[in-house]
Amino acid sequence: MKHWITGGGVSALHLVFARVFDDDGTELGIGGFIAVRGETPGLRIGDREPTMGLRGIPETQVFFDDMEIGDDMVLMPPSGFAKGFGDLMNAYNTQRIGAGTVALGLAAGAHARAIEHAKTREQFDRPIAEFQGLQWMLADMSTKLEAARSLIYRAAASRGDGGASPFPDATLAAQAKLFTSEAAIGIVSDALQIFGAAGYSRNNPLERMYRDVRMFTIGGGTAQILRTVIASRVLDRRLPQTRDGYVAR
């Protein structure tokens, strides 16, 4: 069983990565297989997860009940653990940039709403944009947005840059998603704060945006694992997170 499958129950086509063994039980590596909902025997979609936000995209369990795969459904033959798993992880570099881009969009939308509200909402006979405390909040939000945008653009532009890989640079992708996802949470939170109690109301889209943006430090690689990825590149060494892994290294 695999949990937290985005688009589960909507997608018909499933790409499944799994360990492969020969008839003698020897592990051959990780391979990629195609499974089709409603056609592949043993593929079953579980219940939808009731999520805090991002409710327009279902998250479900997927069950493999003695699932049978024919030879014609093998997309990527097993090619050793390092390469098979490495190919899967490299594909995540693109996904991480995409997730960071969605977080950036949420943050930019929240910032724009906060600016408009600050210009039109009046207290003490003047717009609240005249108060220095809110001016500094908007300035910090704008600066974080531009930094996040630059990181994402640079990571996206690294695709195939100077090498044979069709995927973006792993370090740049991790840095872009890490910074943008954390910055976006703060930006949306500050935008909601500028609206005051009105921002906390479910009649205001900031409430939904705040719930939605919270997912992006979790899905597609948590903020913590991204820091491990970045540190391993900075130190130019593998950083196994288990005692046995450290001893082996």
C-alpha positions in Angstrom: 0.0 0.0 0.0 1.2 3.5 -0.8 -0.4 6.5 0.8 -0.7 10.2 -0.2 -0.9 9.6 -3.9 -1.8 12.9 -5.5 -4.5 12.6 -8.1 -5.5 9.1 -6.9 -8.9 8.1 -8.2 -8.6 10.7 -11.0 -5.6 9.5 -12.9 -6.1 6.4 -15.0 -2.5 5.9 -15.8 -0.1 5.1 -12.9 3.7 4.9 -13.0 4.9 2.5 -10.3 8.5 2.2 -9.2 9.3 -1.0 -7.4 12.1 -3.3 -6.5 12.6 -6.2 -8.9 13.9 -9.7 -8.0 14.7 -12.7 -10.3 13.4 -16.2 -9.8 16.2 -17.0 -7.4 15.4 -14.0 -5.2 18.4 -11.9 -6.3 17.6 -8.2 -6.3 18.0 -6.7 -9.8 17.3 -3.1 -8.8 14.4 -0.7 -9.2 12.2 -0.7 -12.3 9.3 1.4 -13.6 6.0 -0.1 -14.6 2.7 1.1 -16.0 -0.6 0.2 -14.3 -4.0 1.3 -15.4 -6.9 1.9 -13.1 -9.8 -0.4 -14.0 -7.6 -2.6 -16.2 -4.5 -3.8 -14.3 -5.5 -6.7 -12.0 -4.8 -6.0 -8.4 -4.6 -2.2 -8.6 -7.1 -0.6 -6.3 -7.7 3.0 -5.2 -8.4 3.6 -1.5 -10.3 6.3 0.4 -9.6 10.0 -0.2 -7.7 11.8 2.6 -9.7 14.7 4.2 -7.0 17.3 3.8 -6.5 20.7 5.5 -6.0 22.5 2.2 -5.5 21.8 -1.5 -8.9 20.2 -1.6 -9.1 20.5 -5.4 -6.5 17.8 -5.7 -7.4 14.4 -4.2 -4.9 12.5 -2.0 -5.6 8.8 -1.7 -4.2 5.4 -0.8 -3.3 3.0 -3.6 -3.3 -0.7 -2.9 -1.4 -3.4 -4.8 -3.3 -6.7 -4.1 -1.0 -9.2 -5.9 -0.9 -6.8 -8.8 0.0 -8.4 -12.1 2.2 -6.6 -14.7 2.7 -7.9 -18.2 6.0 -7.5 -20.1 4.4 -4.9 -22.3 3.8 -2.7 -19.2 7.5 -2.5 -18.2 8.5 1.1 -18.9 12.0 1.0 -17.3 13.7 -2.3 -16.8 15.6 -2.7 -13.5 19.1 -1.3 -13.8 20.6 -1.5 -10.3 19.5 0.2 -7.2 21.7 3.3 -7.6 20.6 4.1 -11.2 17.0 3.1 -10.9 16.5 5.0 -7.6 18.7 7.8 -8.9 16.5 8.3 -12.0 13.4 8.4 -9.8 15.0 11.0 -7.5 16.2 13.1 -10.5 12.7 13.3 -11.7 11.8 14.9 -8.4 13.9 17.9 -9.3 11.3 19.0 -11.8 8.5 18.3 -9.5 10.1 20.4 -6.7 10.4 23.4 -9.0 6.8 23.0 -9.9 5.7 22.8 -6.3 7.8 25.8 -5.5 6.1 27.7 -8.4 2.6 27.0 -7.0 3.7 28.2 -3.6 5.2 31.3 -5.2 1.9 32.0 -7.0 -0.1 31.7 -3.8 2.4 34.1 -2.1 2.2 36.6 -4.9 -1.6 36.5 -4.9 -1.7 37.1 -1.2 0.8 39.9 -1.4 -1.3 41.6 -4.2 -4.4 41.4 -2.1 -2.6 42.8 1.0 -1.4 45.8 -1.0 -4.9 46.5 -2.4 -6.4 46.2 1.1 -3.8 48.4 2.7 -4.5 51.1 0.1 -8.3 51.0 0.5 -8.9 50.1 4.2 -9.0 53.2 6.4 -8.4 53.6 10.1 -8.1 56.9 12.0 -9.1 58.8 8.9 -6.3 57.5 6.6 -5.5 54.3 4.7 -3.7 51.7 6.8 -0.9 51.8 4.1 0.2 55.0 5.8 1.3 53.1 9.0 5.0 52.3 9.0 4.5 48.9 10.6 2.4 47.7 7.7 4.7 49.3 5.2 7.6 47.3 6.5 5.6 44.1 6.3 4.7 44.7 2.7 8.4 45.6 1.9 9.6 42.3 3.5 7.0 40.3 1.6 8.0 41.9 -1.7 11.7 41.2 -1.1 11.0 37.5 -0.2 8.9 37.2 -3.3 11.7 38.5 -5.6 14.3 36.2 -4.0 12.0 33.2 -4.4 11.2 34.1 -8.0 14.9 34.3 -8.8 15.7 31.0 -7.2 12.9 29.2 -9.1 13.9 30.8 -12.4 17.6 29.8 -11.9 16.7 26.3 -11.0 14.3 25.9 -14.0 17.0 27.3 -16.3 19.5 24.7 -15.1 17.6 21.9 -17.0 20.2 20.2 -19.2 22.7 23.0 -18.6 26.1 21.7 -19.5 25.2 18.0 -19.1 23.3 15.1 -20.5 20.6 15.1 -17.8 17.2 16.3 -18.9 16.4 17.3 -15.3 17.2 20.5 -13.4 20.1 20.7 -11.0 19.3 18.9 -7.8 20.8 21.5 -5.4 19.2 24.4 -7.2 15.8 22.7 -7.2 16.1 21.9 -3.5 17.1 25.4 -2.6 14.3 26.9 -4.7 11.6 24.7 -3.1 13.0 25.0 0.4 13.2 28.8 0.4 10.0 29.5 -1.6 7.8 27.1 0.4 8.9 28.6 3.8 8.8 32.1 2.5 5.3 31.6 1.0 3.9 30.5 4.4 5.2 33.7 6.0 4.0 35.9 3.2 0.5 34.5 3.2 0.4 34.7 7.0 1.4 38.3 6.9 -1.1 39.1 4.2 -3.9 37.5 6.4 -2.6 39.6 9.3 -2.9 42.8 7.4 -6.6 42.0 6.8 -7.0 41.5 10.5 -10.2 39.6 11.6 -11.5 39.8 8.0 -8.6 37.7 6.8 -9.5 35.0 9.3 -13.0 34.7 7.9 -13.9 31.9 5.5 -15.5 34.6 3.3 -12.0 35.8 2.5 -9.7 33.8 0.1 -6.7 34.4 2.4 -8.1 31.7 4.7 -8.0 29.1 2.0 -4.7 30.3 0.7 -3.2 29.9 4.1 -4.4 26.3 4.4 -3.2 25.6 0.8 0.3 27.0 1.2 1.0 25.0 4.3 1.4 21.8 2.3 4.4 22.9 0.3 7.0 22.4 3.1 5.7 18.8 3.3 4.8 17.4 -0.2 7.5 16.7 -2.8 10.3 16.5 -0.1 9.9 18.0 3.3 11.9 21.1 4.3 14.0 18.9 6.5 15.0 16.4 3.8 15.7 19.2 1.4 18.2 20.7 3.8 19.9 17.2 4.0 20.0 17.2 0.1 21.6 20.6 0.0 24.1 19.9 2.8 25.2 16.7 1.1 26.0 18.7 -2.0 27.7 21.4 -0.1 29.9 18.9 1.8 30.3 16.7 -1.4 29.5 13.5 0.5 26.6 11.2 1.2 24.9 11.9 4.5 23.1 8.7 5.6 20.7 9.4 8.4 21.1 6.1 10.2 23.8 4.9 12.6 24.6 1.9 10.4 24.7 4.1 7.3 27.2 6.4 9.0 29.4 3.4 10.1 29.3 2.0 6.6 30.4 5.3 5.1 
